[in-house]
Amino acid sequence: MMNGHEPLVRIPLNHDLLPRTLMLNQAGSKQFLLRLFLPFGLGYFVSYLFRTVNAVIAPDLVADLGLNAADLGLLTSAYFFTFAAFQLPLGVLLDRFGPRRVEAGLLMIAAIGALVFSQAETLTGVILGRALIGLGVSACLMAAFKAFASWLPNERLPLANGVQMMSGGLGALTATTPVQAALQITDWRGVFGGLAGIALLAAIVVFIVVPDEMQNKKHETFAEQLQGLHSVLTDRHFWQIAPWAFTAQAAYLSIQGLWTGPWLRDVAGLGRDEAAQILWWIAIAMIAGYFTLGRLAEQLAKRGIRPVIVAAVGMSLFILVQLLLVVVPQYGLALWLGFGFLGTACILPYAVLSQFFPPQLTGRCNTSLNLLVFVGAFSAQWLIGGIISLWPTNGSGGYSPSGYQAAFLFLIACQIAAAVWYWLAGKWIKDRDR
């Protein structure tokens, strides 16, 4: 990491450069890139579909299981809890065994979790299924980032990561109108039975198609792996941007993954079909944002403007959009599109950190940040439900607009505090390094 004024400095590496050169040459072929991008893209498609599908099926879960807002928030956030809890072990596993084996094995757990969810009759049962799903898809993004950092040149990482995130956008897209259409044919249990099959397919594709990392590096001992993790977690540059990155992503993931749908119903007054259509367009904006900001960061880097600057500007505009949603909700459609587009800036810090730390630490670096992100997302998704529950429901069972306003303002305040820390910490690091 670096602050807003320091030049990018790579930690020097000791391994032989020839195998790395051969890797980059092989990575230039279209066939190889397809083997790299498509399987990981399918895995992340599944992950994001699981993450956001509750925004559409929430009314069915509430009706069938008798949930209140806090229950719904806890249920949906169970995904984030197990996802977050596994991030540090995941980083060690990725750096030791490689992304292909780790992701394929975990996706099998996601398939089992979807089956458990589809058959559960109680709140405890669906929480267990949701928790297994979160564990099972916990590597879908980090495994891809690890593979990209191993195979691709550093200057391509922002765009490569953005392309990977676009597949997640397609998952979010599928979780809107297509899921609503599927609910006309089957119920939410049938939807999750189908998702179990898709997760199993993704596990098989990842295991068969993804190339292994070249075995030119020295395997670290467990003690050395822990020392590498310690070096990441004690790096002052990591902690400069991590608070802003995880508070922004916590807001993005928790709201987009659940509370956008209820907001459209309770604040905008839309029906289920109309809300699903708006969620569709938000997902389109998200796909556009991941590609556009990834491409923009890559192009601006060639002109001396580093990705961290693009990330800071994008996350600042993201705060502004959230504030406008609270202040002028009548412009909700345009603002939600801005929310979907600008929230994608939150992913750029992963590419920044991957460029700063050496390749053998990228798994532990990214999963350390991801741990904070998903702890934040778990807490935010549950907390939003808790805050909303402080206000009485209306006659039709909807939640009070004032509850949404208070919950969103709390998340905005957290992001502003983290942004202030980012700039103050950057100045402190600069002064210390002089």
N, C-alpha and C positions, 0 to 999 in steps of 0.2 A: 504493500500500500504506500501511498504518498499523500502529502497534503496538497492544497490547491496551488502551491507555488514551487514545489520541489520537482526536479527532473526524475523521470522513471529510472530506477536503478535495479538491475537484476542481481540477485545473489549469485556469485560465481559458482559454477558447477565443476565437479571433479571427474565426471564420467567421460568416457571416450566420445568425441564428437562424431566419428564416422558412422556408427550405427544410427545415431540421431539423423544424420543426413540421409541415409538410406531410407529411414522411416518417412521422412518428409517427401522424398521423391516418390515413394510408393503411394503416399496419401494424395498425390496429385492426380491419380487416375480416377475417371468417373466411376468405374466399377467399384473401386475401393471405397469412394465416398458414399456410394449407395449402400454398401455393406455397413458403413459406419452410421449414416444418418437414418435410414429407413427403420431398422430394428429399434434403435433407441427412440426414434420418433413414435413408433407404435406403442412402446412402453410408456412414454410420457403422455401420449393420447389417453391411454387407459387410466393413468394416474390422475389426470386432470378431470376426466369424466367422473371418476369416483369422487373427486374432491368437490365438484360443483353440482352434482345431480340432486342433492337435497334441497337446493333452492327451488326446484320445480316440484319435487314430490313431498315437500314439507307439509302441505295441507292434508295429504293422505296419511302421513305418519302421525300427525296430530290427531286426526279423526280415529284412526285404527287403534292407536296405542294410548290415547288420552293424555297427550303431552301438553305442558304449558311452555311458555317462551324459554324459561331457564332450562327445562328438560331438553327442548329442541336444540338449544345452543350447546349443552353438554354432550348430547348424542353426536352431533355433527363434529364437534371439536375433538372427540375421541380419536378421530383420524389424525389430527395434528399432534396429539399427545404422544402416541406411540411412534409416529413419524419422527418427532423431535428426540424422543428418548433413545432412538437407535442411531442417531447421527454420528456420535463420536466413535462407537464401535464400527459403524459403517465405513468411516474414513480409514481406519486401520485395515479393515477387510479389503477395501478397494485398492489400497496401496500394496497390499500383500498378494492377493489372489486375482486381481484384475477385475474390470467392470463386467465382462461377459458372464462369468460364473456367478458372481454375487447377485447381479440383477435377475438373472434367470431363476435362481433359487428363491429369491424373495417374491417374485411374481407368482410363484406357486402358492405362497402363503396368502397373497391377495385373493387368488381364486377361491381358496378355502374360506376366507373371510366373507366374500360375497355370498357364498352358499349359506353360511351361518346367518348372515343378515337377512337373506331371503326367507329363511325358515323360522326366524325368531318370533315369539309371541309376546315378549315383555320388553320393557325398557332396558333391563340388564342384558338381554339377549342381543338386541340390536347394537348396544354399546360394544359388546364383545366382538360382534362381527365387524363393526366399524373400526375398532381398534386393530384387528387383524389386517384389515385392508390398509390402514395407515402404515403398519409395519411392512406389509408386503410391497408397497409402492415407494418405500422410503429411499430406494436407490435410483429411481427412474430418471431423475434429473442429475444427481451427483455422479452416477456411473457414466452418463454421457459427457459431462464436463471433464471428468477424469480422462476418458478416452480421447476427447478432443485435444486436451492439453498435452497428451502423450504423442499424438500423431500429427497435429497441425501446427504451423508456425504461429508465434504469439500474436502477430498483427491480424490474424484471421479469427481469433477467439471471440471478440464481441459479436461478429456476424454469425459465426458458427453457433454460439450459444443462443443468439436470437432466432435462428432457424429451428433449433431444438425447442425453444419456447413456443414457436408457432404451432408445433404439433400439439402442445398443451392447449393452445387456443382452439384448435380443431376439436379437442375433447370438450372444452367448455361450450363450444358451438353445438356439439351433439347433445350436450346435457340440457339444451333449451327446447326449441320447437320439436326436434326429433323425439326426445323423450316424452314430451307432452302428447305427441301423436301416438307413441307406443302405449301410453296409458289409456288410449281409446280401445286398444286391442287386448291388453293385459293389465294387471295391477302392478304396484311397486315391487311386489315379490317376484313377479315374472321378469321385470326389468333387471333386477339384481341377479336372477338366475342367468340371464343372457350375458351380463357383465362378467360373471364368473367364467363363462366359456371364452370370452374375449381375452381375459387376463391369462388364462391357460395358453391360448394361442400365442400371445405376446411372449410368454416365457419360453416357449419352444422356438420361436423365431429368433429371439435374442441368443439363445444358446447355440443354435445351428449356424447362424449367419454372421454374427459379429466376429471380427478378427481378434485374436489374442494379441496382447502387447508383445513386442519383441523382447526376448529373454536375454538382454545384454547387461542388465543391471544387477548389482549385488543385492541379494535379499537381506533386508535388515532383520536383526533380532527383535524380539518383542520389546526389550528394553530400549533399543534404538528407535523403534516406532513410537513408544511413549515419549521419548525425548524429543522427537520431531513434533509430536502433538503439543508438547510443552512449549516449544519454540514458537509455534503459531499462536498459542493462547497468551503468551507473554509479550508478543510483538506490539509495540505502541502504535504502529501504523494500522495494524488490524483493528485496534480498538478506537481508532479515530473515526472510521466510517461505519463500523459494525452497528452501533446503536441506531443510527439513522436508517441504515439498510433494513434492520429487522423491524423497527417500528413502522416504517412505510410498508413493508411487505406484510406485516401482521394486519394492518388496516386493509390492504388490498385483498389478501387471501380470505380474511374472515368475512368481509362484507360481500365480496363477489361470490364467495363460495356458499353463502346461505342468505344473508340479510337483504340483498338486493331485491329478491323476489317478494318477500313480505313488505318491504318499503314501497314497492310499486303498487301493491294491493292497498296498503293502509294509508300512505301519504298521497300517492298519485291517484288512487281510486280506480285502478285498472283491474279487469277480470283476468282469469288464469291464462287464457289464450293470448290476450294482449300483453300481459307481463312476460310470457314466454317469448313473444316476438321481440320485445325490447331486450331481453336477455340475449337473444340471438344476435342483435346488432351490437351489443356490448362485447360479445365474443369476437365479432368481426373486427371491431375497433382494437381489441387486444391483439389479434393476429397481426393487424397492420402495424400496431405499435412495436411489437417485438422485432419485426423485420426492419421497419423504418429506423428505429433508434439504434439497432445493431449495425445497420448499414451506415447510418450517420456517424456513429462513433468510429467505425473503421475509416471512413473517408476523412473525417476531421483529424484523426490521428496522423494522417499523412501530411497535414498542414500544421502540425505541432500542437494541436488541441487534444489533450489527453482524455480518454474515456471517463475518468473520474469527474471531469468538468461537465461532460454531457449528463452523467448520472446526477450530479448535484443540481443542475438546472432542471432536469426532468422531474426529480423528486420534489423540488420547490414548487413547480407548477402543479404537481399532483396534490400537494397540500392545499393550494389555492382552489382547485376544483372541488375538493371535499368541503372546504369552507363555504363555497357558493351553493353546494347542495343543501347545506343547513340554512343559509340566509335566503336564497331565492329558489325554493324547491319547485316552483311553478315552471322553471326551465329545466326540469329533470331530464328530459330526453337528451338534449344536447349535452348536459353536464355528465350524464352517465356514459355517453360516448367518450367524453374527455377523460372520465375516470378510467374506462377500459384502456384507452390509448396511453395516457401518461403514467398509469400505474406500472407499465412495463419497464419504465426506467429503473425500477427497483432491482432488476436482475443484473444491471451492468456492473455493480460492485463485485460479482463473482468473477467476471472476466478481468477486472482490475487486479484482484488478488491473485488470480492464476498467472498473470504476467509478472507479479512481484516475487512470488515464492517459487523455488525450484520445482521441476516436474515431480520429483519423488514426494513432495509435500502437498501437491494440489488436492489430492483426495481429502487429507486431513484439514487443509485450509478451508475448502469449500463446505465440508460437512460441519466444521466448527461454526461457520456463519449460518449454515442451514439449521443447526441446533437452535440458535437464538431466534431465527426467523419462525420456526414452527412452535417453539415455546410461546413466542409472542402471539402467533396466530391462534393457538389453542386457548390462551388466556383471553385474547380479544373476542373470539367468537362466543365463548361462554359468558364473558363479562357483558357483551352487548345484550345478550338475552336477559342477564340479571338486571341490568339497568332498565331495559324496556319493561320488565315485569314490575318495576316500582310504580308504574302507572296502571290504572284499571283498564281492562279491555272494554271495547264498545259492545253494543247489543248483538252484533254479528260475530263476535269473538275476535275481531281485529285488534291490533295493538295501537296505542296512542302515538300520534306523530311527535309529541313532546318527548317520548321515550327515545325515539330514533335520534332526535335532535341532541339530546343530552349525551347519548352514547357516542355519536359521531364527533361531538365537540371534545370529548375526553380523548379519543384517538388522535384528533388533530393536535391537541395540546402536547401529547407525547411526542409526536413527530417534530413539532416546532422546537421542543426542548432538545431533541436529539440533533436537529440541524444546527442549533446554536452551539452545542458541544462539538460538532464536526469542525466548525470554523475556529472556535477557540482552541481546540486541541491542535489543529493544524498550525496555528500561530505559535503555540507552545513548543511543538516539535521543531519548527523552523528555528526558533530562538535557541533551543537546546543544541541543535546540530551545527550551529555557526561556530 
